[in-house]
Every structure is written in C-alpha cells, then in structure tokens.
Amino acid sequence: MKKSVYDSENFFELYQKLRANPISLNNIVEKPTMLSLLPDLKGKKLLDLGCGTGEHLALYLEHGADFVVGMDLSEAMLTQAAQNLSQKRPRFSLYQSSMEQLNALPENDFDIITSSFAFHYVQDFPKLLADIKAKLKPNGTLVFSQEHPIVTAYKGGERWEKNTQKEQVAYRLNFYRDEGERDRTWFKQPFKTYHRTTATIINQLIEAGFQIEKMAEPMLAEQPEWHAEFKDLQHRPVLLFIRAILYKN
C-alpha cells in the first residue's frame, strides 16, 4: 500500500503540535469556509476524503449529519480519528485507503462528499471525479478545498518579492501554466503534490458532469481582526473552495 507522509517518523507528532494552535489557517479560514458552503446536513450520509484526525467528521455530526464515513491513507491519522470520534459511535466508519482507491470503498449512495485541503495530492483528477460521481446519489453535493493553484504552481526560486524592509509585496507565479507534479518538503519530509490551473479544475469538474454552484478564495478581507496574523492573505489566497452538484438522469 502507498505510504502516507504523515506516517513518517516524528512527522505526525509535529503535525499535531501545529494543529493544536487555535489561531491557524485551518481554524480561522478553512473550517468556517467549508461549513459555509455545505448544504443542510440534517439526516444526510456524508463521505470525507482525506479525513485526517476526524475533526471535520465531528463537525458534520454536530451539524446534523446522520452518518459519516472517513477515508485517509495515514494509519496515524485514523487511529487519532477513532479516538476523537469515540463518543459518536455508531454514527461513523473509517477506512484506511488513498483517494485513488475510492472505487474500492464498500459504501455507496452518499448525499454529500467533502474533502479538505487534499485534492492537490491526487495525480489523476478526472479519475477521482469519476469515482466520486459513482459514489454520490442523484443530485448529490461535492464540496472541497485544496491548495489554491496560485500556490501549487511553485517549483523553485523565491516565492515572494520583498521590499528593502523584507516585507512581502508580491507573490510570484513563474510556473503557473506548467501543470503537473511538484516535489515538496515539509518538516524535512519529501512528498509530492500536483498542480492544475483553475481553468483545468473547473473544466474537469464540468466534463465529469458537475454543475459549479459556488467558489470561494478566502482572504479575510471582511475580517480586519486577522489581517496582522495572516499578512500573506493580503496578496494571494492560500485555498480554493468549490461546491458542485451532480445532476444524474
């Protein structure tokens, strides 16, 4: 089985320390935006791809979902997710698998499929969308966030142009048109992500049969209380969010 970078030695512990920070991109930007894009969850069956430690699954249950399924490649993530969701039994199931193997998931007929901060890890996006389509009920909803294509474009060199005071003044897009694999490093661990332009993402969703309902590129423009904490959002969005409906005949 393909191995998750989160199962590398000491990596998961460092990740947990990062996520423990209440003032983080995940807590201030990602979670609120995801929740704002979701339809009414009451009584719904939901699948979360790349579910991590189950934080989003817990939120979905708290917002009325009837049953949630989490899928993640990382054994460490799922072990923690089972602990975090222990009080929610029997309203959830967890599966260790990569999103590329979604077609092997034994459960079907989801009202909603979500994914947070994960689709940029997937090489074959059209195949993933076809697998999602097969798992959704008619008129089902897909809501996902991923690293914004402005961010995934990076290959090398300086990401930022800075002034003489070392302040960020512009974000460079040298390699935006060059789609494909990117070699990355985080906590000294190498891993791969995949860059697609915004047009490619949208067109592949349309080609798969999805109708785009809403997009978001949160930059906290209406929340000045966070502008000093997240200065880089003055210049570019970190995340791209999309809500799409699958209309089946």
Accessible surface in RSA format (square Angstrom, percent):
REM  Atomic radii and reference values for relative SASA: ProtOr
REM  Chains: A
REM  Algorithm: Lee & Richards
REM  Probe-radius: 1.40
REM  Slices: 20
REM RES _ NUM      All-atoms   Total-Side   Main-Chain    Non-polar    All polar
REM                ABS   REL    ABS   REL    ABS   REL    ABS   REL    ABS   REL
RES MET A   1   175.03  90.6  87.73  58.1  87.31 207.9  97.93  83.3  77.10 102.1
RES LYS A   2   123.14  60.1 100.68  61.8  22.47  53.5  88.02  79.2  35.12  37.4
RES LYS A   3   144.63  70.6 117.68  72.2  26.95  64.2  76.28  68.7  68.35  72.8
RES SER A   4    10.63   9.0   6.16   8.2   4.46  10.3   4.94  10.5   5.68   8.0
RES VAL A   5    26.25  17.3  16.21  14.7  10.04  24.2  21.53  18.7   4.72  12.8
RES TYR A   6    35.55  16.6  35.55  20.2   0.00   0.0  19.91  15.0  15.63  19.3
RES ASP A   7    43.01  30.1  20.62  20.5  22.39  52.9  16.36  38.5  26.64  26.6
RES SER A   8    21.09  17.8  15.87  21.2   5.22  12.0   6.28  13.4  14.82  20.8
RES GLU A   9   147.57  84.7 123.81  93.7  23.76  56.6  52.75 102.0  94.82  77.4
RES ASN A  10    93.95  64.8  88.68  85.7   5.27  12.7  16.81  40.5  77.14  74.6
RES PHE A  11     1.56   0.8   0.00   0.0   1.56   4.1   1.51   0.9   0.05   0.1
RES PHE A  12    25.59  12.8  25.59  15.9   0.00   0.0  25.59  15.5   0.00   0.0
RES GLU A  13    99.81  57.3  96.46  73.0   3.35   8.0  54.58 105.6  45.23  36.9
RES LEU A  14    71.13  39.6  68.67  49.1   2.46   6.2  68.70  48.2   2.43   6.5
RES TYR A  15    19.89   9.3  19.89  11.3   0.00   0.0   8.97   6.7  10.92  13.5
RES GLN A  16    57.78  32.3  52.76  38.6   5.02  12.0  22.48  47.9  35.30  26.8
RES LYS A  17   153.18  74.7 136.46  83.7  16.72  39.8  89.76  80.8  63.42  67.6
RES LEU A  18    82.73  46.1  76.25  54.5   6.49  16.3  82.13  57.7   0.60   1.6
RES ARG A  19    38.32  16.1  26.61  13.6  11.71  27.9   7.51  10.3  30.81  18.7
RES ALA A  20    78.48  72.2  46.68  72.0  31.80  72.3  58.91  83.0  19.58  51.9
RES ASN A  21    66.88  46.1  60.55  58.5   6.33  15.2  20.91  50.3  45.97  44.4
RES PRO A  22    98.52  71.8  88.37  80.6  10.15  36.9  92.36  76.3   6.15  38.2
RES ILE A  23    69.83  39.7  65.74  49.0   4.09   9.9  65.74  47.3   4.09  11.1
RES SER A  24    14.08  11.9   9.42  12.6   4.66  10.7  14.08  30.0   0.00   0.0
RES LEU A  25    38.49  21.4  34.24  24.5   4.24  10.7  34.24  24.0   4.24  11.4
RES ASN A  26    24.01  16.6  24.01  23.2   0.00   0.0   0.00   0.0  24.01  23.2
RES ASN A  27    44.15  30.4  32.04  31.0  12.11  29.2  13.30  32.0  30.85  29.8
RES ILE A  28    26.67  15.2  19.81  14.8   6.86  16.5  21.59  15.5   5.08  13.8
RES VAL A  29     3.66   2.4   1.85   1.7   1.81   4.4   3.57   3.1   0.09   0.2
RES GLU A  30     0.43   0.2   0.43   0.3   0.00   0.0   0.31   0.6   0.12   0.1
RES LYS A  31    34.84  17.0  34.67  21.3   0.17   0.4  13.86  12.5  20.97  22.3
RES PRO A  32    65.50  47.7  54.53  49.7  10.97  39.9  60.26  49.8   5.24  32.6
RES THR A  33    19.78  14.1  15.94  16.2   3.84   9.2  10.72  14.4   9.06  13.7
RES MET A  34     0.22   0.1   0.22   0.1   0.00   0.0   0.22   0.2   0.00   0.0
RES LEU A  35    50.08  27.9  36.09  25.8  13.99  35.2  36.26  25.5  13.81  37.2
RES SER A  36    80.90  68.4  46.70  62.3  34.20  78.8  49.88 106.2  31.02  43.5
RES LEU A  37     2.19   1.2   2.19   1.6   0.00   0.0   2.19   1.5   0.00   0.0
RES LEU A  38    20.26  11.3   3.89   2.8  16.37  41.1   3.89   2.7  16.37  44.0
RES PRO A  39    48.30  35.2  32.81  29.9  15.49  56.3  44.23  36.5   4.07  25.3
RES ASP A  40   102.69  71.9  83.63  83.2  19.05  45.1  44.16 103.9  58.52  58.4
RES LEU A  41     6.98   3.9   4.87   3.5   2.11   5.3   4.87   3.4   2.11   5.7
RES LYS A  42   159.73  77.9 149.97  92.0   9.76  23.2  92.74  83.5  66.99  71.4
RES GLY A  43    54.02  66.6   0.00   N/A  54.02  66.6  27.81  76.3  26.21  58.7
RES LYS A  44    65.49  32.0  65.49  40.2   0.00   0.0  37.37  33.6  28.12  30.0
RES LYS A  45    53.56  26.1  53.00  32.5   0.56   1.3  29.54  26.6  24.02  25.6
RES LEU A  46     0.00   0.0   0.00   0.0   0.00   0.0   0.00   0.0   0.00   0.0
RES LEU A  47     0.00   0.0   0.00   0.0   0.00   0.0   0.00   0.0   0.00   0.0
RES ASP A  48     1.96   1.4   1.96   2.0   0.00   0.0   0.00   0.0   1.96   2.0
RES LEU A  49     0.00   0.0   0.00   0.0   0.00   0.0   0.00   0.0   0.00   0.0
RES GLY A  50    23.33  28.8   0.00   N/A  23.33  28.8   9.91  27.2  13.43  30.1
RES CYS A  51     7.49   5.7   0.00   0.0   7.49  17.6   1.02   2.6   6.47   7.0
RES GLY A  52    10.42  12.8   0.00   N/A  10.42  12.8  10.42  28.6   0.00   0.0
RES THR A  53     8.60   6.1   5.87   6.0   2.73   6.5   0.89   1.2   7.70  11.6
RES GLY A  54     0.21   0.3   0.00   N/A   0.21   0.3   0.04   0.1   0.16   0.4
RES GLU A  55    52.76  30.3  44.97  34.0   7.79  18.6  28.48  55.1  24.28  19.8
RES HIS A  56    15.44   8.4  15.37  10.7   0.07   0.2   6.32   6.5   9.12  10.6
RES LEU A  57     0.00   0.0   0.00   0.0   0.00   0.0   0.00   0.0   0.00   0.0
RES ALA A  58    18.58  17.1  18.58  28.7   0.00   0.0  18.58  26.2   0.00   0.0
RES LEU A  59    37.42  20.8  37.39  26.7   0.03   0.1  37.39  26.3   0.03   0.1
RES TYR A  60     0.04   0.0   0.04   0.0   0.00   0.0   0.04   0.0   0.00   0.0
RES LEU A  61     7.27   4.0   0.07   0.0   7.20  18.1   0.56   0.4   6.71  18.1
RES GLU A  62   113.08  64.9  73.64  55.7  39.44  93.9  34.06  65.9  79.02  64.5
RES HIS A  63    97.26  53.2  76.07  52.9  21.19  54.2  60.93  62.8  36.33  42.3
RES GLY A  64    28.73  35.4   0.00   N/A  28.73  35.4  22.56  61.9   6.18  13.8
RES ALA A  65     0.21   0.2   0.00   0.0   0.21   0.5   0.00   0.0   0.21   0.6
RES ASP A  66    87.31  61.2  79.91  79.5   7.40  17.5   8.82  20.8  78.49  78.3
RES PHE A  67    47.74  23.9  47.74  29.6   0.00   0.0  47.74  28.9   0.00   0.0
RES VAL A  68     0.00   0.0   0.00   0.0   0.00   0.0   0.00   0.0   0.00   0.0
RES VAL A  69     0.00   0.0   0.00   0.0   0.00   0.0   0.00   0.0   0.00   0.0
RES GLY A  70     0.00   0.0   0.00   N/A   0.00   0.0   0.00   0.0   0.00   0.0
RES MET A  71     1.72   0.9   1.25   0.8   0.47   1.1   1.25   1.1   0.47   0.6
RES ASP A  72    18.16  12.7  15.12  15.0   3.04   7.2   3.76   8.9  14.40  14.4
RES LEU A  73    25.67  14.3  21.06  15.1   4.61  11.6  21.06  14.8   4.61  12.4
RES SER A  74     0.00   0.0   0.00   0.0   0.00   0.0   0.00   0.0   0.00   0.0
RES GLU A  75   109.37  62.8 108.42  82.0   0.95   2.3  24.25  46.9  85.12  69.5
RES ALA A  76    27.79  25.6  18.99  29.3   8.81  20.0  25.53  36.0   2.26   6.0
RES MET A  77     7.74   4.0   7.74   5.1   0.00   0.0   7.74   6.6   0.00   0.0
RES LEU A  78    18.14  10.1  16.44  11.8   1.70   4.3  16.68  11.7   1.46   3.9
RES THR A  79    73.61  52.4  66.34  67.3   7.28  17.3  54.97  73.8  18.65  28.2
RES GLN A  80    43.22  24.2  42.46  31.0   0.75   1.8   2.37   5.1  40.84  31.0
RES ALA A  81     0.00   0.0   0.00   0.0   0.00   0.0   0.00   0.0   0.00   0.0
RES ALA A  82    30.81  28.3  29.83  46.0   0.97   2.2  30.20  42.5   0.61   1.6
RES GLN A  83   111.21  62.2  95.00  69.4  16.22  38.6  40.28  85.7  70.94  53.8
RES ASN A  84    70.16  48.4  41.12  39.7  29.04  69.9  20.09  48.3  50.07  48.4
RES LEU A  85     0.00   0.0   0.00   0.0   0.00   0.0   0.00   0.0   0.00   0.0
RES SER A  86    46.99  39.7  36.31  48.5  10.68  24.6  23.61  50.3  23.38  32.8
RES GLN A  87   164.20  91.8 133.72  97.7  30.49  72.6  56.66 120.6 107.54  81.6
RES LYS A  88    51.86  25.3  48.73  29.9   3.12   7.4  20.10  18.1  31.76  33.8
RES ARG A  89   146.51  61.5 123.42  62.9  23.09  55.0  50.62  69.2  95.88  58.1
RES PRO A  90   118.67  86.5 103.62  94.5  15.05  54.7 108.40  89.5  10.27  63.8
RES ARG A  91    88.76  37.3  87.85  44.8   0.91   2.2  40.58  55.5  48.18  29.2
RES PHE A  92    20.27  10.1   6.12   3.8  14.15  36.8   6.12   3.7  14.15  40.5
RES SER A  93    30.13  25.5  24.68  32.9   5.45  12.5  11.12  23.7  19.01  26.6
RES LEU A  94    44.05  24.5  15.35  11.0  28.70  72.1  15.42  10.8  28.63  77.0
RES TYR A  95    61.51  28.7  57.99  33.0   3.52   9.2  45.06  33.9  16.45  20.3
RES GLN A  96    75.83  42.4  55.08  40.3  20.75  49.4  13.97  29.7  61.85  46.9
RES SER A  97    23.09  19.5  21.11  28.2   1.98   4.6  15.77  33.6   7.33  10.3
RES SER A  98    13.08  11.0   9.33  12.5   3.74   8.6   5.92  12.6   7.16  10.0
RES MET A  99    19.66  10.2  16.21  10.7   3.45   8.2  16.21  13.8   3.45   4.6
RES GLU A 100    45.65  26.2  41.69  31.5   3.96   9.4  35.67  69.0   9.98   8.2
RES GLN A 101    96.59  54.0  95.80  70.0   0.79   1.9  25.06  53.4  71.53  54.2
RES LEU A 102     0.00   0.0   0.00   0.0   0.00   0.0   0.00   0.0   0.00   0.0
RES ASN A 103    91.22  62.9  67.32  65.1  23.89  57.5  22.43  54.0  68.79  66.5
RES ALA A 104    76.06  69.9  45.81  70.7  30.24  68.8  56.72  79.9  19.34  51.2
RES LEU A 105    10.03   5.6   1.91   1.4   8.11  20.4   5.52   3.9   4.51  12.1
RES PRO A 106    94.39  68.8  62.11  56.6  32.28 117.3  73.82  61.0  20.57 127.8
RES GLU A 107    32.43  18.6  28.08  21.2   4.35  10.4  20.68  40.0  11.74   9.6
RES ASN A 108    67.54  46.6  62.19  60.1   5.35  12.9  15.83  38.1  51.71  50.0
RES ASP A 109    85.93  60.2  85.39  85.0   0.54   1.3  14.47  34.1  71.46  71.3
RES PHE A 110     0.00   0.0   0.00   0.0   0.00   0.0   0.00   0.0   0.00   0.0
RES ASP A 111    26.21  18.4  21.32  21.2   4.90  11.6   4.45  10.5  21.76  21.7
RES ILE A 112     1.86   1.1   1.86   1.4   0.00   0.0   1.86   1.3   0.00   0.0
RES ILE A 113     0.00   0.0   0.00   0.0   0.00   0.0   0.00   0.0   0.00   0.0
RES THR A 114     0.00   0.0   0.00   0.0   0.00   0.0   0.00   0.0   0.00   0.0
RES SER A 115     0.00   0.0   0.00   0.0   0.00   0.0   0.00   0.0   0.00   0.0
RES SER A 116    15.51  13.1   7.81  10.4   7.70  17.7   7.81  16.6   7.70  10.8
RES PHE A 117    52.83  26.4  45.43  28.1   7.40  19.3  45.43  27.5   7.40  21.2
RES ALA A 118     7.13   6.6   7.13  11.0   0.00   0.0   7.13  10.0   0.00   0.0
RES PHE A 119     0.00   0.0   0.00   0.0   0.00   0.0   0.00   0.0   0.00   0.0
RES HIS A 120     4.07   2.2   3.90   2.7   0.18   0.5   0.49   0.5   3.59   4.2
RES TYR A 121    62.49  29.2  59.26  33.7   3.22   8.4  43.78  32.9  18.71  23.1
RES VAL A 122     1.48   1.0   1.48   1.3   0.00   0.0   1.48   1.3   0.00   0.0
RES GLN A 123   121.50  67.9 107.08  78.3  14.42  34.3  24.09  51.3  97.41  73.9
RES ASP A 124    67.28  47.1  61.53  61.2   5.75  13.6  24.93  58.7  42.34  42.2
RES PHE A 125     0.56   0.3   0.30   0.2   0.26   0.7   0.30   0.2   0.26   0.7
RES PRO A 126    66.82  48.7  59.90  54.6   6.92  25.1  61.84  51.1   4.97  30.9
RES LYS A 127    81.65  39.8  75.25  46.2   6.40  15.2  80.06  72.1   1.59   1.7
RES LEU A 128     3.04   1.7   0.88   0.6   2.16   5.4   2.41   1.7   0.63   1.7
RES LEU A 129     0.00   0.0   0.00   0.0   0.00   0.0   0.00   0.0   0.00   0.0
RES ALA A 130    54.30  49.9  47.24  72.9   7.06  16.1  48.57  68.4   5.72  15.2
RES ASP A 131    15.94  11.2  14.71  14.6   1.23   2.9   1.02   2.4  14.92  14.9
RES ILE A 132     0.00   0.0   0.00   0.0   0.00   0.0   0.00   0.0   0.00   0.0
RES LYS A 133    81.61  39.8  81.49  50.0   0.11   0.3  38.74  34.9  42.86  45.7
RES ALA A 134    74.74  68.7  46.40  71.6  28.34  64.5  55.32  77.9  19.42  51.4
RES LYS A 135    10.84   5.3  10.59   6.5   0.25   0.6   4.94   4.4   5.90   6.3
RES LEU A 136     3.08   1.7   0.00   0.0   3.08   7.7   0.00   0.0   3.08   8.3
RES LYS A 137    78.52  38.3  77.86  47.8   0.66   1.6  38.07  34.3  40.45  43.1
RES PRO A 138    87.21  63.6  74.33  67.8  12.88  46.8  74.33  61.4  12.88  80.0
RES ASN A 139    90.70  62.6  75.75  73.2  14.96  36.0  19.28  46.4  71.43  69.0
RES GLY A 140     3.41   4.2   0.00   N/A   3.41   4.2   3.41   9.4   0.00   0.0
RES THR A 141     9.08   6.5   9.08   9.2   0.00   0.0   0.31   0.4   8.77  13.3
RES LEU A 142     0.09   0.1   0.02   0.0   0.07   0.2   0.02   0.0   0.07   0.2
RES VAL A 143     0.00   0.0   0.00   0.0   0.00   0.0   0.00   0.0   0.00   0.0
RES PHE A 144     0.05   0.0   0.05   0.0   0.00   0.0   0.05   0.0   0.00   0.0
RES SER A 145     0.00   0.0   0.00   0.0   0.00   0.0   0.00   0.0   0.00   0.0
RES GLN A 146     2.71   1.5   2.71   2.0   0.00   0.0   0.00   0.0   2.71   2.1
RES GLU A 147    18.69  10.7  18.69  14.1   0.00   0.0   0.17   0.3  18.52  15.1
RES HIS A 148     5.88   3.2   5.88   4.1   0.00   0.0   5.88   6.1   0.00   0.0
RES PRO A 149     0.00   0.0   0.00   0.0   0.00   0.0   0.00   0.0   0.00   0.0
RES ILE A 150    37.16  21.1  36.18  27.0   0.98   2.4  36.18  26.1   0.98   2.6
RES VAL A 151    10.60   7.0   9.71   8.8   0.89   2.2   9.71   8.4   0.89   2.4
RES THR A 152     1.79   1.3   0.26   0.3   1.53   3.7   0.56   0.8   1.23   1.9
RES ALA A 153     1.94   1.8   1.93   3.0   0.00   0.0   1.94   2.7   0.00   0.0
RES TYR A 154    67.22  31.4  58.24  33.1   8.98  23.4  39.11  29.4  28.12  34.7
RES LYS A 155   109.39  53.4  74.91  46.0  34.47  82.1  39.16  35.2  70.23  74.8
RES GLY A 156    30.66  37.8   0.00   N/A  30.66  37.8  23.92  65.6   6.74  15.1
RES GLY A 157    64.20  79.2   0.00   N/A  64.20  79.2  40.55 111.3  23.65  53.0
RES GLU A 158   128.18  73.6 116.90  88.4  11.28  26.9  40.07  77.5  88.11  71.9
RES ARG A 159    66.13  27.8  60.20  30.7   5.93  14.1  31.84  43.5  34.29  20.8
RES TRP A 160    28.68  11.5  22.19  10.7   6.49  15.2  12.79   6.8  15.89  25.8
RES GLU A 161    81.75  46.9  81.10  61.4   0.64   1.5  12.69  24.5  69.06  56.4
RES LYS A 162   108.36  52.9  80.14  49.2  28.22  67.2  27.00  24.3  81.36  86.7
RES ASN A 163    50.27  34.7  35.59  34.4  14.68  35.3  30.87  74.3  19.40  18.7
RES THR A 164   126.66  90.1  94.63  95.9  32.02  76.3  91.12 122.4  35.54  53.7
RES GLN A 165   123.91  69.3  99.86  73.0  24.05  57.3  51.69 110.0  72.22  54.8
RES LYS A 166   161.72  78.9 147.38  90.4  14.34  34.1  90.35  81.3  71.37  76.0
RES GLU A 167   101.13  58.1  95.24  72.1   5.89  14.0  38.03  73.6  63.10  51.5
RES GLN A 168    61.38  34.3  47.62  34.8  13.77  32.8  11.72  24.9  49.67  37.7
RES VAL A 169    64.41  42.4  46.15  41.8  18.26  44.0  46.91  40.8  17.50  47.5
RES ALA A 170    38.63  35.5  34.97  54.0   3.66   8.3  38.63  54.4   0.00   0.0
RES TYR A 171    26.70  12.5   6.06   3.4  20.64  53.7   5.90   4.4  20.80  25.6
RES ARG A 172    96.94  40.7  81.13  41.4  15.81  37.6  29.77  40.7  67.18  40.7
RES LEU A 173    83.63  46.6  64.23  45.9  19.40  48.8  67.02  47.1  16.61  44.7
RES ASN A 174   105.56  72.8  65.42  63.2  40.14  96.7  24.12  58.0  81.45  78.7
RES PHE A 175    61.80  30.9  61.36  38.0   0.44   1.1  61.36  37.2   0.44   1.3
RES TYR A 176    60.73  28.4  60.18  34.2   0.55   1.4  50.22  37.7  10.51  13.0
RES ARG A 177   208.90  87.7 187.40  95.5  21.50  51.2  64.81  88.6 144.09  87.3
RES ASP A 178    53.80  37.7  47.85  47.6   5.95  14.1  16.19  38.1  37.61  37.5
RES GLU A 179    83.70  48.1  53.43  40.4  30.27  72.1  22.55  43.6  61.14  49.9
RES GLY A 180    30.04  37.0   0.00   N/A  30.04  37.0  29.59  81.2   0.46   1.0
RES GLU A 181    85.60  49.1  63.98  48.4  21.62  51.5  21.31  41.2  64.29  52.5
RES ARG A 182     7.46   3.1   5.13   2.6   2.33   5.5   5.85   8.0   1.61   1.0
RES ASP A 183   113.23  79.3  83.31  82.9  29.92  70.7  35.84  84.3  77.39  77.2
RES ARG A 184    44.28  18.6  36.70  18.7   7.58  18.0  13.07  17.9  31.21  18.9
RES THR A 185    98.14  69.8  66.77  67.7  31.37  74.8  41.15  55.3  56.98  86.1
RES TRP A 186    83.83  33.6  81.15  39.3   2.68   6.3  62.16  33.1  21.67  35.2
RES PHE A 187    64.79  32.4  40.51  25.1  24.27  63.2  49.98  30.3  14.81  42.4
RES LYS A 188   192.56  93.9 167.11 102.5  25.46  60.6 112.78 101.5  79.79  85.0
RES GLN A 189    49.19  27.5  49.19  36.0   0.00   0.0   1.80   3.8  47.39  35.9
RES PRO A 190   102.26  74.5  89.29  81.4  12.98  47.2  89.48  73.9  12.78  79.4
RES PHE A 191    32.32  16.2  19.55  12.1  12.77  33.2  30.25  18.3   2.06   5.9
RES LYS A 192    96.96  47.3  86.55  53.1  10.42  24.8  66.47  59.8  30.49  32.5
RES THR A 193     0.62   0.4   0.62   0.6   0.00   0.0   0.62   0.8   0.00   0.0
RES TYR A 194    28.98  13.5  27.58  15.7   1.40   3.6  10.86   8.2  18.12  22.3
RES HIS A 195     1.18   0.6   0.00   0.0   1.18   3.0   0.00   0.0   1.18   1.4
RES ARG A 196    19.88   8.3  18.48   9.4   1.40   3.3  12.84  17.6   7.04   4.3
RES THR A 197    20.88  14.9  20.88  21.2   0.00   0.0  16.67  22.4   4.21   6.4
RES THR A 198    35.17  25.0  35.17  35.7   0.00   0.0  30.82  41.4   4.35   6.6
RES ALA A 199    62.23  57.2  52.49  81.0   9.74  22.2  59.74  84.1   2.50   6.6
RES THR A 200    28.69  20.4  25.35  25.7   3.34   8.0  12.61  16.9  16.08  24.3
RES ILE A 201     0.08   0.0   0.08   0.1   0.00   0.0   0.08   0.1   0.00   0.0
RES ILE A 202    31.61  18.0  31.61  23.5   0.00   0.0  31.61  22.8   0.00   0.0
RES ASN A 203    73.81  50.9  73.16  70.7   0.65   1.6  12.00  28.9  61.81  59.7
RES GLN A 204    39.50  22.1  36.92  27.0   2.59   6.2   7.82  16.6  31.68  24.0
RES LEU A 205     0.00   0.0   0.00   0.0   0.00   0.0   0.00   0.0   0.00   0.0
RES ILE A 206    95.80  54.5  86.28  64.3   9.51  22.9  86.28  62.1   9.51  25.8
RES GLU A 207   140.27  80.5 101.22  76.6  39.05  93.0  52.84 102.2  87.42  71.4
RES ALA A 208    18.36  16.9   6.88  10.6  11.48  26.1  18.09  25.5   0.27   0.7
RES GLY A 209    34.00  41.9   0.00   N/A  34.00  41.9  24.91  68.4   9.09  20.3
RES PHE A 210     7.23   3.6   0.00   0.0   7.23  18.8   0.56   0.3   6.67  19.1
RES GLN A 211    95.53  53.4  91.68  67.0   3.85   9.2  29.01  61.8  66.52  50.5
RES ILE A 212    45.71  26.0  23.66  17.6  22.05  53.1  23.66  17.0  22.05  59.8
RES GLU A 213    81.06  46.5  45.94  34.8  35.12  83.6  14.44  27.9  66.62  54.4
RES LYS A 214   110.55  53.9 103.64  63.6   6.91  16.5  57.16  51.5  53.39  56.9
RES MET A 215    76.32  39.5  53.59  35.5  22.73  54.1  30.17  25.7  46.15  61.1
RES ALA A 216    23.77  21.9  16.78  25.9   6.99  15.9  23.77  33.5   0.00   0.0
RES GLU A 217    87.02  50.0  69.39  52.5  17.62  42.0  11.43  22.1  75.59  61.7
RES PRO A 218    25.22  18.4  12.84  11.7  12.38  45.0  24.36  20.1   0.85   5.3
RES MET A 219    62.13  32.2  51.17  33.9  10.97  26.1  26.73  22.7  35.40  46.9
RES LEU A 220    12.63   7.0   5.20   3.7   7.43  18.7   9.52   6.7   3.11   8.4
RES ALA A 221    75.81  69.7  51.27  79.1  24.54  55.8  56.59  79.7  19.22  50.9
RES GLU A 222   158.56  91.0 134.30 101.6  24.25  57.7  64.98 125.7  93.58  76.4
RES GLN A 223    68.43  38.3  68.10  49.8   0.33   0.8  18.61  39.6  49.82  37.8
RES PRO A 224    92.82  67.7  79.60  72.6  13.22  48.0  79.95  66.0  12.88  80.0
RES GLU A 225   119.66  68.7  83.59  63.2  36.07  85.9  61.78 119.5  57.88  47.3
RES TRP A 226    56.54  22.7  56.54  27.4   0.00   0.0  49.06  26.2   7.47  12.1
RES HIS A 227    81.91  44.8  73.82  51.3   8.09  20.7  55.82  57.5  26.09  30.4
RES ALA A 228    79.64  73.2  63.25  97.6  16.40  37.3  68.43  96.4  11.22  29.7
RES GLU A 229   100.83  57.9  73.10  55.3  27.73  66.0  11.21  21.7  89.62  73.2
RES PHE A 230    26.14  13.1  21.31  13.2   4.83  12.6  23.00  13.9   3.14   9.0
RES LYS A 231   141.20  68.9 135.14  82.9   6.06  14.4  79.80  71.8  61.40  65.4
RES ASP A 232    38.28  26.8  36.54  36.4   1.74   4.1   8.64  20.3  29.64  29.6
RES LEU A 233     4.32   2.4   3.03   2.2   1.29   3.2   3.11   2.2   1.20   3.2
RES GLN A 234   143.08  80.0 109.88  80.3  33.20  79.0  42.78  91.1 100.30  76.1
RES HIS A 235    57.42  31.4  26.83  18.7  30.58  78.2  17.82  18.4  39.60  46.1
RES ARG A 236    23.67   9.9  22.64  11.5   1.02   2.4   4.25   5.8  19.41  11.8
RES PRO A 237    10.44   7.6  10.44   9.5   0.00   0.0  10.44   8.6   0.00   0.0
RES VAL A 238    20.09  13.2  19.85  18.0   0.24   0.6  19.85  17.2   0.24   0.7
RES LEU A 239     0.97   0.5   0.32   0.2   0.65   1.6   0.32   0.2   0.65   1.7
RES LEU A 240     0.00   0.0   0.00   0.0   0.00   0.0   0.00   0.0   0.00   0.0
RES PHE A 241     0.00   0.0   0.00   0.0   0.00   0.0   0.00   0.0   0.00   0.0
RES ILE A 242     0.04   0.0   0.04   0.0   0.00   0.0   0.04   0.0   0.00   0.0
RES ARG A 243    50.45  21.2  50.45  25.7   0.00   0.0   3.99   5.5  46.46  28.2
RES ALA A 244     0.07   0.1   0.07   0.1   0.00   0.0   0.07   0.1   0.00   0.0
RES ILE A 245    16.84   9.6  16.84  12.5   0.00   0.0  16.84  12.1   0.00   0.0
RES LEU A 246     0.54   0.3   0.54   0.4   0.00   0.0   0.54   0.4   0.00   0.0
RES TYR A 247   115.26  53.8  95.73  54.5  19.54  50.8  71.39  53.7  43.87  54.1
RES LYS A 248    68.08  33.2  44.94  27.6  23.13  55.1  32.74  29.5  35.34  37.6
RES ASN A 249   203.50 140.3 129.48 125.1  74.02 178.2  69.21 166.6 134.29 129.8
END  Absolute sums over single chains surface
CHAIN  1 A    12509.1      10053.7       2455.4       6493.3       6015.8
END  Absolute sums over all chains
TOTAL         12509.1      10053.7       2455.4       6493.3       6015.8
